[in-house]
Amino acid sequence: MKNTKEIQTILTAIYCINLSKQDKKDKDIDQICEYAFGRIFGANTNLLILGCIDKTQEQILEEVNGIMYANTNYKEFIDLKTTE
């Protein structure tokens, strides 16, 4: 698997975006992310939950984009998608 160093950031983004849905949160995504954090990183999602408390979906998406741009090649991916 290429670019495995991006996995934690990508899972964090998915988990936090799902948390931002509040009443529409997908339980399956929640459980799979929690499982992945535990199995792959030996960590849990408690700090992510705390970081998302009382934030709007827009605030969470802003932070998610920030970590995705800083720790992955997501910005380049988006730039390519918008030029196609």
Rosetta constraint file for C-alpha pairs under 8 A:
AtomPair CA 3 CA 7 HARMONIC 7.74 0.50
AtomPair CA 6 CA 10 HARMONIC 6.19 0.50
AtomPair CA 6 CA 71 HARMONIC 6.80 0.50
AtomPair CA 6 CA 72 HARMONIC 5.79 0.50
AtomPair CA 7 CA 11 HARMONIC 6.04 0.50
AtomPair CA 8 CA 12 HARMONIC 5.99 0.50
AtomPair CA 8 CA 37 HARMONIC 7.80 0.50
AtomPair CA 9 CA 13 HARMONIC 6.18 0.50
AtomPair CA 9 CA 67 HARMONIC 7.00 0.50
AtomPair CA 9 CA 68 HARMONIC 6.52 0.50
AtomPair CA 9 CA 71 HARMONIC 6.83 0.50
AtomPair CA 9 CA 72 HARMONIC 7.55 0.50
AtomPair CA 10 CA 14 HARMONIC 6.27 0.50
AtomPair CA 10 CA 68 HARMONIC 7.12 0.50
AtomPair CA 11 CA 15 HARMONIC 6.01 0.50
AtomPair CA 11 CA 33 HARMONIC 6.50 0.50
AtomPair CA 11 CA 37 HARMONIC 7.97 0.50
AtomPair CA 12 CA 16 HARMONIC 6.04 0.50
AtomPair CA 12 CA 48 HARMONIC 7.64 0.50
AtomPair CA 13 CA 17 HARMONIC 6.03 0.50
AtomPair CA 13 CA 64 HARMONIC 5.42 0.50
AtomPair CA 13 CA 68 HARMONIC 7.39 0.50
AtomPair CA 14 CA 18 HARMONIC 6.15 0.50
AtomPair CA 14 CA 33 HARMONIC 7.91 0.50
AtomPair CA 15 CA 19 HARMONIC 6.25 0.50
AtomPair CA 15 CA 29 HARMONIC 7.32 0.50
AtomPair CA 15 CA 30 HARMONIC 6.45 0.50
AtomPair CA 15 CA 33 HARMONIC 6.25 0.50
AtomPair CA 16 CA 20 HARMONIC 6.22 0.50
AtomPair CA 16 CA 48 HARMONIC 7.00 0.50
AtomPair CA 16 CA 49 HARMONIC 7.69 0.50
AtomPair CA 16 CA 52 HARMONIC 6.98 0.50
AtomPair CA 16 CA 60 HARMONIC 6.94 0.50
AtomPair CA 16 CA 64 HARMONIC 7.48 0.50
AtomPair CA 17 CA 21 HARMONIC 6.84 0.50
AtomPair CA 17 CA 57 HARMONIC 7.43 0.50
AtomPair CA 17 CA 60 HARMONIC 6.87 0.50
AtomPair CA 17 CA 61 HARMONIC 6.72 0.50
AtomPair CA 17 CA 64 HARMONIC 7.70 0.50
AtomPair CA 18 CA 22 HARMONIC 7.69 0.50
AtomPair CA 18 CA 25 HARMONIC 5.50 0.50
AtomPair CA 18 CA 26 HARMONIC 6.59 0.50
AtomPair CA 18 CA 29 HARMONIC 7.35 0.50
AtomPair CA 18 CA 30 HARMONIC 7.19 0.50
AtomPair CA 19 CA 25 HARMONIC 6.13 0.50
AtomPair CA 19 CA 49 HARMONIC 7.62 0.50
AtomPair CA 19 CA 52 HARMONIC 7.28 0.50
AtomPair CA 20 CA 25 HARMONIC 7.54 0.50
AtomPair CA 20 CA 52 HARMONIC 7.44 0.50
AtomPair CA 20 CA 55 HARMONIC 7.71 0.50
AtomPair CA 20 CA 56 HARMONIC 6.71 0.50
AtomPair CA 20 CA 57 HARMONIC 4.82 0.50
AtomPair CA 20 CA 60 HARMONIC 6.68 0.50
AtomPair CA 21 CA 25 HARMONIC 5.01 0.50
AtomPair CA 21 CA 57 HARMONIC 6.92 0.50
AtomPair CA 25 CA 30 HARMONIC 7.81 0.50
AtomPair CA 26 CA 30 HARMONIC 6.31 0.50
AtomPair CA 27 CA 31 HARMONIC 6.20 0.50
AtomPair CA 28 CA 32 HARMONIC 6.10 0.50
AtomPair CA 29 CA 33 HARMONIC 6.05 0.50
AtomPair CA 30 CA 34 HARMONIC 6.20 0.50
AtomPair CA 31 CA 35 HARMONIC 6.06 0.50
AtomPair CA 32 CA 36 HARMONIC 6.08 0.50
AtomPair CA 33 CA 37 HARMONIC 6.11 0.50
AtomPair CA 34 CA 38 HARMONIC 6.28 0.50
AtomPair CA 34 CA 44 HARMONIC 6.48 0.50
AtomPair CA 34 CA 45 HARMONIC 6.25 0.50
AtomPair CA 35 CA 39 HARMONIC 6.03 0.50
AtomPair CA 36 CA 40 HARMONIC 5.54 0.50
AtomPair CA 36 CA 41 HARMONIC 7.51 0.50
AtomPair CA 37 CA 41 HARMONIC 5.26 0.50
AtomPair CA 37 CA 42 HARMONIC 6.35 0.50
AtomPair CA 37 CA 43 HARMONIC 5.42 0.50
AtomPair CA 37 CA 44 HARMONIC 5.81 0.50
AtomPair CA 37 CA 45 HARMONIC 7.10 0.50
AtomPair CA 38 CA 42 HARMONIC 4.47 0.50
AtomPair CA 38 CA 43 HARMONIC 4.87 0.50
AtomPair CA 38 CA 44 HARMONIC 5.67 0.50
AtomPair CA 39 CA 43 HARMONIC 7.88 0.50
AtomPair CA 45 CA 49 HARMONIC 6.29 0.50
AtomPair CA 46 CA 50 HARMONIC 6.30 0.50
AtomPair CA 47 CA 51 HARMONIC 6.08 0.50
AtomPair CA 48 CA 52 HARMONIC 6.34 0.50
AtomPair CA 49 CA 53 HARMONIC 6.39 0.50
AtomPair CA 52 CA 60 HARMONIC 6.79 0.50
AtomPair CA 55 CA 59 HARMONIC 5.93 0.50
AtomPair CA 55 CA 60 HARMONIC 6.42 0.50
AtomPair CA 56 CA 60 HARMONIC 6.32 0.50
AtomPair CA 57 CA 61 HARMONIC 6.06 0.50
AtomPair CA 58 CA 62 HARMONIC 6.15 0.50
AtomPair CA 59 CA 63 HARMONIC 6.41 0.50
AtomPair CA 60 CA 64 HARMONIC 6.02 0.50
AtomPair CA 61 CA 65 HARMONIC 6.01 0.50
AtomPair CA 62 CA 66 HARMONIC 6.30 0.50
AtomPair CA 63 CA 67 HARMONIC 6.37 0.50
AtomPair CA 64 CA 68 HARMONIC 6.04 0.50
AtomPair CA 65 CA 69 HARMONIC 5.91 0.50
AtomPair CA 66 CA 70 HARMONIC 6.10 0.50
AtomPair CA 67 CA 71 HARMONIC 5.88 0.50
AtomPair CA 67 CA 72 HARMONIC 7.94 0.50
AtomPair CA 68 CA 72 HARMONIC 5.41 0.50
AtomPair CA 68 CA 73 HARMONIC 7.57 0.50
AtomPair CA 68 CA 74 HARMONIC 6.05 0.50
AtomPair CA 68 CA 75 HARMONIC 7.60 0.50
AtomPair CA 69 CA 73 HARMONIC 6.63 0.50
AtomPair CA 69 CA 74 HARMONIC 5.85 0.50
AtomPair CA 69 CA 75 HARMONIC 5.45 0.50
AtomPair CA 73 CA 77 HARMONIC 6.43 0.50
AtomPair CA 74 CA 78 HARMONIC 6.17 0.50
AtomPair CA 75 CA 79 HARMONIC 6.08 0.50
AtomPair CA 76 CA 80 HARMONIC 6.17 0.50
AtomPair CA 77 CA 81 HARMONIC 6.25 0.50
AtomPair CA 78 CA 82 HARMONIC 6.21 0.50
AtomPair CA 79 CA 83 HARMONIC 6.39 0.50
AtomPair CA 80 CA 84 HARMONIC 6.42 0.50
